[in-house]
Amino acid sequence: MGVVLRPEPPGPWLLQRRRACAATCKMSPFFRKRKTCYQVKVSDEEQCTYLSKSPEIGHLQENYYNLCVEKSQKINYFILHKLQEVDKEIEKGLEGLTLNIAGNSCLMPVERVTCEDFWILSRILKKNLYINGLDVRYNLISDVGAYYAARLLQKQHKLIYLNLMFNDIGPEGGELIAKALHKNTTLKYLRMTGNKIENKGGMFFAAMLQINSSLEKLDLGDCDLGMQSVIAFATVLTQNQTIKGINLNRPILYGEQEESTVHLGHMLKENHCLVELHMCKHNVKNCGIKQLCDALYLNGSLRYLDVSCNKITRDGMVYLADVLKTNTTLEVLDLSFNRIENAGAKYLSETLASYNRSLKALSVVSNNIEGEGLVALSQSMKINPTLSNVYIWGNKFDEATCVAYSELMQMGRLKPDNTDVEAYVVDGHVYLAEVSNGLKRHYYWRPTYGAACRHSANAGFTLVPVGGHL
């Protein structure tokens, strides 16, 4: 049997494979080197023991390379590099690995994954026992690639995490993946963020939740969901008892009736399993937050509520402050990019100082709060022993605010990792600078070097861990 590799200059990994093969092969295979052609010759009867190892014990890059040659598929050297990294982890005896082939790396040349690349990937991962997570965010996977993703979900029974964030999957591709999850019993966390599956695709995912009993976290943010699919999710989640976290950020809604909050509020009254709910950019105003607060009086499971990037004002904080007096389960509250102002901050401060002892993290980033409201929040922290994380950047700092938060950090009440500001002194005056901490700083991206998953940058997911991956 003769296998002729593509006429490409060999990388270091291939030379290592040759040396290892020459050392372990029963028949001492020879390599014939030309200027641009490399060949491996093995007899039909005797297989090279190194090259014939099964896919489930590693050597993913070898399998990928050989399958590309067999199918006359162009080799993606970025994928090859990532498979080499995973092979090294497998050789160390590690299991439960995530294959990260994100297409938005800034530090190395990236050849983004196409549908054809994903087809080859799905073939080599189908029977692999060591990889249980696949991250192919920011690539070029379309509805054709979604077909191969659906096949992978049907065949691979170890995969618990699949990240397809910001590819080119449309409604048809969304339908294929949703239907594949009807029979899948292993996937725990699916990220479809940024794929324009629209209302049609959203309806298929809502229908899937009526059948699937294993999925724990589903992210459909920025997917152009319509009101119909949002209502469908709210209806299905009144019965679904396995979903712990759902992201319905930025649906395409028409009108000013805040209809989505009515249905999601009703769902929260009935559902006692949901732990994490994201409702960014739902056009929620004061009437909408009242609907949600009415539901929180009856809900005993929700620990993380994200209503950032809405139109909530100080009047809406009256309802929220009241429900926080009696609610004992909510631990993380994200109010970033609303407009609660001084009055809203004071309402929250009074409740946190006198009543609530369950909230651990509060974000009021960019809420048009001035010094008076920010100082009130700092005073509540001195009384409340539970509130540990406060994020205030983007508001209007005066010197009293800077001094108040500087004192909190100096006395150890507010740890540097638990806030997004840091105090410094110039000419005897205290100022606050921004620090890259927050509830979900790495939601759309993550650092490609350094501490890739710092808890301080993703405090919301650290305090309320739902799903094994960000």
C-alpha distance (Angstrom), angle and dihedral (degrees) to the residues before:
residue distance angle dihedral
M1 . . .
G2 3.79 . .
V3 3.81 123.5 .
V4 3.80 114.3 -167.0
L5 3.77 112.4 -159.4
R6 3.78 121.0 -144.6
P7 3.84 113.2 -84.9
E8 3.78 93.7 -101.9
P9 3.82 126.1 128.4
P10 3.83 106.7 -99.3
G11 3.76 119.4 -111.4
P12 3.82 122.6 -137.1
W13 3.80 90.0 -94.3
L14 3.84 91.7 62.0
L15 3.80 93.2 49.0
Q16 3.81 89.1 50.7
R17 3.79 89.8 50.4
R18 3.81 90.2 51.3
R19 3.79 92.9 51.6
A20 3.79 91.6 47.1
C21 3.80 91.4 46.4
A22 3.80 92.9 49.9
A23 3.79 89.4 51.6
T24 3.80 97.2 48.4
C25 3.82 106.2 30.2
K26 3.82 115.0 110.6
M27 3.80 93.7 -139.5
S28 3.84 100.9 37.6
P29 3.79 98.6 -119.3
F30 3.78 117.3 -146.8
F31 3.75 129.3 -134.3
R32 3.79 119.9 -140.5
K33 3.78 111.1 -153.5
R34 3.79 125.1 -158.0
K35 3.76 130.0 166.4
T36 3.81 94.7 -85.5
C37 3.81 105.9 -2.1
Y38 3.78 127.7 82.6
Q39 3.81 123.7 -176.5
V40 3.77 135.7 -172.1
K41 3.83 115.5 -159.8
V42 3.78 122.0 -165.8
S43 3.79 127.3 168.3
D44 3.81 119.9 -109.1
E45 3.82 92.5 -120.7
E46 3.79 100.5 44.8
Q47 3.79 117.9 48.9
C48 3.77 121.5 -157.6
T49 3.80 105.0 -104.4
Y50 3.81 92.5 -143.1
L51 3.80 96.5 51.2
S52 3.78 95.3 41.6
K53 3.77 98.1 59.5
S54 3.80 112.6 126.1
P55 3.83 120.0 -102.5
E56 3.77 93.6 -115.0
I57 3.82 93.5 68.2
G58 3.77 96.8 56.1
H59 3.79 135.0 -96.9
L60 3.79 90.2 121.1
Q61 3.79 93.0 158.7
E62 3.80 90.7 55.0
N63 3.79 91.3 50.6
Y64 3.79 91.3 46.5
Y65 3.80 92.7 49.6
N66 3.80 93.7 47.7
L67 3.80 93.5 46.1
C68 3.81 90.9 50.7
V69 3.80 89.4 52.9
E70 3.79 92.2 46.4
K71 3.82 92.9 50.3
S72 3.84 94.4 38.4
Q73 3.78 88.7 -120.6
K74 3.81 121.9 156.0
I75 3.79 110.6 -106.7
N76 3.80 116.0 -118.4
Y77 3.80 104.4 -147.2
F78 3.80 92.4 -164.6
I79 3.81 88.8 61.2
L80 3.80 89.2 45.1
H81 3.80 90.6 54.5
K82 3.81 92.4 49.4
L83 3.80 91.8 48.4
Q84 3.79 89.2 52.0
E85 3.81 89.8 56.1
V86 3.80 91.0 51.1
D87 3.81 91.1 47.0
K88 3.80 89.1 57.4
E89 3.80 90.5 52.2
I90 3.80 91.2 49.1
E91 3.81 90.7 50.4
K92 3.81 87.7 56.6
G93 3.79 88.4 58.6
L94 3.81 96.2 -107.9
E95 3.79 121.5 150.3
G96 3.81 135.7 -173.4
L97 3.81 91.8 50.9
T98 3.80 127.9 170.5
L99 3.79 118.2 -137.6
N100 3.80 103.6 -142.6
I101 3.82 113.4 -163.0
A102 3.80 97.8 156.7
G103 3.78 111.6 169.5
N104 3.82 97.0 -145.8
S105 3.80 100.8 73.6
C106 3.81 112.4 142.3
L107 3.79 99.1 -170.3
M108 3.78 102.2 60.3
P109 3.82 137.3 31.1
V110 3.79 109.6 -84.1
E111 3.78 125.9 -157.1
R112 3.77 100.7 -167.4
V113 3.78 119.6 -128.1
T114 3.81 114.5 -101.2
C115 3.79 128.9 -164.0
E116 3.82 89.8 -96.2
D117 3.81 90.7 51.8
F118 3.79 90.5 49.3
W119 3.80 90.2 51.3
I120 3.81 90.3 57.9
L121 3.81 91.0 43.9
S122 3.79 92.3 52.0
R123 3.81 89.7 51.6
I124 3.81 94.8 54.7
L125 3.82 94.5 40.9
K126 3.78 95.1 48.2
K127 3.82 94.8 91.7
N128 3.78 101.1 20.8
L129 3.80 112.5 128.7
Y130 3.79 99.0 -169.1
I131 3.81 102.6 57.3
N132 3.79 117.9 72.6
G133 3.81 99.3 159.4
L134 3.81 132.0 57.4
D135 3.81 122.8 -171.7
V136 3.82 115.2 -174.2
R137 3.79 99.2 154.0
Y138 3.82 121.6 157.1
N139 3.79 96.8 21.7
L140 3.82 137.2 120.0
I141 3.80 100.6 -94.7
S142 3.81 111.4 143.8
D143 3.81 133.2 176.0
V144 3.82 89.2 -65.2
G145 3.79 89.6 56.5
A146 3.81 88.8 46.5
Y147 3.81 87.3 60.3
Y148 3.82 89.8 57.8
A149 3.82 90.2 44.7
A150 3.81 88.6 53.8
R151 3.81 90.8 49.7
L152 3.80 89.6 49.8
L153 3.81 90.9 52.6
Q154 3.79 89.2 51.8
K155 3.82 95.5 48.2
Q156 3.82 105.5 31.0
H157 3.80 110.6 75.8
K158 3.81 97.4 179.9
L159 3.81 100.1 58.4
I160 3.81 112.4 111.0
Y161 3.84 100.0 159.3
L162 3.80 128.9 45.9
N163 3.80 122.3 173.7
L164 3.82 115.1 -169.4
M165 3.80 93.9 158.8
F166 3.83 117.7 162.3
N167 3.77 101.4 -1.4
D168 3.82 125.5 130.4
I169 3.80 99.7 -93.2
G170 3.80 114.1 144.3
P171 3.81 135.5 -171.1
E172 3.83 93.8 -69.7
G173 3.79 92.6 50.9
G174 3.79 90.2 46.5
E175 3.79 89.2 53.9
L176 3.82 91.6 52.9
I177 3.81 93.5 50.6
A178 3.80 93.3 44.4
K179 3.81 92.1 51.1
A180 3.81 91.1 47.8
L181 3.81 87.9 58.1
H182 3.81 91.1 59.0
K183 3.80 89.0 82.4
N184 3.79 101.0 23.4
T185 3.80 112.0 108.8
T186 3.82 102.0 175.8
L187 3.83 110.4 53.3
K188 3.81 111.0 102.2
Y189 3.81 104.0 172.0
L190 3.81 129.1 31.4
R191 3.81 124.7 -179.4
M192 3.80 115.5 -164.1
T193 3.81 93.3 159.5
G194 3.80 115.0 157.5
N195 3.81 97.7 7.9
K196 3.80 108.1 126.7
I197 3.78 97.9 -128.6
E198 3.82 88.1 146.0
N199 3.78 125.8 -168.0
K200 3.81 93.8 -43.8
G201 3.79 94.2 55.0
G202 3.79 91.1 43.1
M203 3.80 90.7 56.7
F204 3.82 90.3 55.7
F205 3.80 91.1 51.7
A206 3.80 90.8 48.9
A207 3.81 89.3 51.5
M208 3.81 89.2 48.7
L209 3.82 90.8 58.3
Q210 3.79 88.8 61.2
I211 3.82 89.2 62.9
N212 3.81 108.8 25.6
S213 3.79 114.0 85.3
S214 3.81 101.6 177.8
L215 3.83 107.4 55.8
E216 3.80 110.6 103.0
K217 3.79 103.9 175.1
L218 3.81 129.9 30.1
D219 3.81 125.0 -177.7
L220 3.81 115.4 -163.4
G221 3.79 97.3 155.7
D222 3.83 118.0 147.3
C223 3.82 90.8 10.3
D224 3.84 95.4 125.6
L225 3.79 92.7 -113.5
G226 3.80 115.1 -179.6
M227 3.78 130.8 -136.5
Q228 3.81 90.4 -98.6
S229 3.80 93.1 58.7
V230 3.83 93.0 43.2
I231 3.81 88.7 54.5
A232 3.81 89.3 46.9
F233 3.82 91.3 53.9
A234 3.80 91.4 47.9
T235 3.81 90.1 50.6
V236 3.81 95.4 46.9
L237 3.80 93.4 46.7
T238 3.79 91.3 60.1
Q239 3.83 85.3 72.2
N240 3.82 105.0 25.9
Q241 3.80 110.3 98.8
T242 3.82 100.8 -178.6
I243 3.82 105.9 57.7
K244 3.81 108.2 97.0
G245 3.80 98.9 172.6
I246 3.80 134.7 24.4
N247 3.79 132.5 177.8
L248 3.81 117.2 -156.5
N249 3.81 97.5 164.3
R250 3.80 122.1 163.3
P251 3.80 105.9 2.4
I252 3.80 118.5 179.8
L253 3.80 101.7 -104.8
Y254 3.79 128.2 174.2
G255 3.78 124.3 -157.5
E256 3.78 134.1 26.8
Q257 3.82 99.9 -101.0
E258 3.84 95.5 105.0
E259 3.79 87.5 -134.9
S260 3.79 94.0 161.9
T261 3.82 91.7 63.3
V262 3.82 90.9 53.1
H263 3.81 92.4 57.0
L264 3.81 96.1 38.4
G265 3.80 89.6 47.8
H266 3.80 90.2 53.8
M267 3.81 88.8 48.8
L268 3.83 91.4 53.8
K269 3.80 90.1 54.0
E270 3.81 91.1 55.8
N271 3.81 102.5 33.1
H272 3.80 117.1 79.3
C273 3.82 98.9 171.2
L274 3.82 104.1 58.9
V275 3.80 111.0 105.8
E276 3.81 103.4 171.3
L277 3.83 128.9 38.4
H278 3.81 126.1 176.7
M279 3.82 117.9 -165.0
C280 3.81 104.2 164.4
K281 3.81 116.8 160.4
H282 3.81 96.4 9.8
N283 3.82 91.4 134.2
V284 3.81 88.2 -114.6
K285 3.80 113.5 178.5
N286 3.79 131.8 174.7
C287 3.80 94.6 -70.3
G288 3.80 90.0 51.1
I289 3.79 94.6 49.9
K290 3.81 87.9 50.5
Q291 3.82 89.0 57.2
L292 3.80 90.4 52.4
C293 3.80 93.5 45.2
D294 3.80 91.8 51.3
A295 3.81 87.5 55.0
L296 3.81 93.0 48.7
Y297 3.80 90.3 62.3
L298 3.82 87.2 66.9
N299 3.81 100.7 32.2
G300 3.80 117.3 94.3
S301 3.80 102.8 176.8
L302 3.83 111.7 49.9
R303 3.80 111.0 107.6
Y304 3.83 102.6 162.5
L305 3.81 122.0 45.3
D306 3.80 119.1 178.6
V307 3.82 115.3 -170.2
S308 3.80 97.0 152.1
C309 3.81 123.3 144.4
N310 3.79 95.1 33.1
K311 3.82 135.6 114.1
I312 3.79 101.3 -99.4
T313 3.81 114.6 147.1
R314 3.81 136.0 -174.3
D315 3.82 91.8 -76.8
G316 3.80 90.1 61.0
M317 3.80 89.2 54.1
V318 3.80 89.6 65.2
Y319 3.82 89.7 66.6
L320 3.79 93.4 42.0
A321 3.81 93.8 48.4
D322 3.81 90.1 50.9
V323 3.81 95.2 51.5
L324 3.82 91.4 46.7
K325 3.81 88.2 60.8
T326 3.80 90.3 68.6
N327 3.82 105.3 19.6
T328 3.80 110.6 98.5
T329 3.81 101.8 175.8
L330 3.82 106.0 58.7
E331 3.82 108.7 99.6
V332 3.82 105.4 161.9
L333 3.81 123.6 42.3
D334 3.81 121.2 -179.7
L335 3.82 113.9 -165.0
S336 3.80 95.9 156.4
F337 3.80 119.0 149.6
N338 3.79 98.4 16.8
R339 3.81 126.2 109.8
I340 3.79 109.7 -112.6
E341 3.84 94.0 141.3
N342 3.82 125.1 -174.9
A343 3.79 96.1 -44.3
G344 3.81 93.4 52.2
A345 3.80 91.5 48.1
K346 3.81 90.1 51.4
Y347 3.81 92.4 51.4
L348 3.79 89.7 53.5
S349 3.81 92.7 44.1
E350 3.80 93.1 54.1
T351 3.80 92.0 51.1
L352 3.81 93.4 45.5
A353 3.79 92.0 48.8
S354 3.80 98.5 46.0
Y355 3.80 110.1 23.2
N356 3.80 121.9 8.3
R357 3.81 119.3 79.0
S358 3.81 100.4 160.3
L359 3.82 105.2 66.5
K360 3.81 111.0 98.7
A361 3.81 103.6 172.4
L362 3.80 132.1 32.7
S363 3.80 126.6 179.2
V364 3.81 119.1 -166.4
V365 3.81 96.3 161.5
S366 3.83 113.8 162.3
N367 3.80 98.7 1.3
N368 3.81 99.6 136.3
I369 3.81 90.5 -108.9
E370 3.79 116.3 159.8
G371 3.77 131.4 -155.8
E372 3.80 97.0 -77.0
G373 3.80 94.0 56.9
L374 3.80 94.5 41.6
V375 3.80 92.4 50.6
A376 3.81 89.2 50.4
L377 3.81 89.5 55.7
S378 3.80 90.8 49.6
Q379 3.81 90.7 51.0
S380 3.81 91.1 52.1
M381 3.81 89.2 55.7
K382 3.80 90.4 59.3
I383 3.81 89.3 58.2
N384 3.81 101.1 34.2
P385 3.84 110.8 71.0
T386 3.83 95.4 -171.9
L387 3.80 102.7 56.3
S388 3.80 103.6 89.8
N389 3.83 106.0 157.1
V390 3.82 124.6 55.6
Y391 3.81 125.2 168.4
I392 3.81 117.4 -167.1
W393 3.81 108.7 155.0
G394 3.82 117.1 134.4
N395 3.80 95.7 41.3
K396 3.81 129.0 105.7
F397 3.79 109.8 -81.7
D398 3.78 122.0 -162.0
E399 3.79 125.7 -178.7
A400 3.82 93.0 -92.9
T401 3.81 89.4 56.2
C402 3.79 92.6 49.4
V403 3.81 92.1 48.9
A404 3.82 93.0 46.6
Y405 3.82 94.9 53.4
S406 3.79 92.2 40.1
E407 3.82 88.7 56.6
L408 3.81 91.5 48.6
M409 3.80 90.0 55.2
Q410 3.80 94.7 43.4
M411 3.80 92.9 52.0
G412 3.83 90.6 48.4
R413 3.80 95.4 -116.5
L414 3.83 92.0 116.1
K415 3.79 113.5 39.2
P416 3.83 118.2 -145.8
D417 3.81 91.6 -120.0
N418 3.81 91.7 53.4
T419 3.78 99.2 62.1
D420 3.79 138.9 46.7
V421 3.81 97.4 -128.9
E422 3.79 135.4 72.3
A423 3.79 126.5 -163.4
Y424 3.80 124.4 -127.3
V425 3.80 133.4 170.0
V426 3.80 128.0 -131.2
D427 3.82 120.4 178.6
G428 3.77 91.2 -17.6
H429 3.82 94.7 -51.9
V430 3.82 122.9 114.4
Y431 3.81 119.3 -132.0
L432 3.80 134.7 176.6
A433 3.81 124.6 -128.8
E434 3.80 126.9 -165.7
V435 3.81 119.7 -101.7
S436 3.80 123.4 -164.0
N437 3.80 95.7 -112.5
G438 3.79 127.9 117.2
L439 3.77 148.4 124.9
K440 3.82 95.2 -79.3
R441 3.79 110.9 -1.1
H442 3.80 91.6 148.8
Y443 3.79 98.0 47.8
Y444 3.81 94.8 112.5
W445 3.79 97.6 26.3
R446 3.78 141.9 7.1
P447 3.82 130.9 -150.0
T448 3.78 115.3 -89.7
Y449 3.80 91.9 -149.1
G450 3.77 136.9 24.1
A451 3.79 120.2 28.8
A452 3.80 99.7 -6.0
C453 3.80 96.4 -171.7
R454 3.80 106.3 30.2
H455 3.78 109.9 177.4
S456 3.80 90.9 -143.1
A457 3.81 91.5 60.9
N458 3.81 93.4 48.7
A459 3.79 101.0 32.9
G460 3.79 94.3 147.9
F461 3.80 92.4 61.1
T462 3.81 90.9 42.4
L463 3.80 94.8 53.2
V464 3.81 92.7 42.3
P465 3.83 106.5 28.8
V466 3.80 110.1 -166.7
G467 3.81 113.7 162.9
G468 3.75 125.7 11.6
H469 3.79 96.8 -104.5
L470 3.79 138.4 45.2
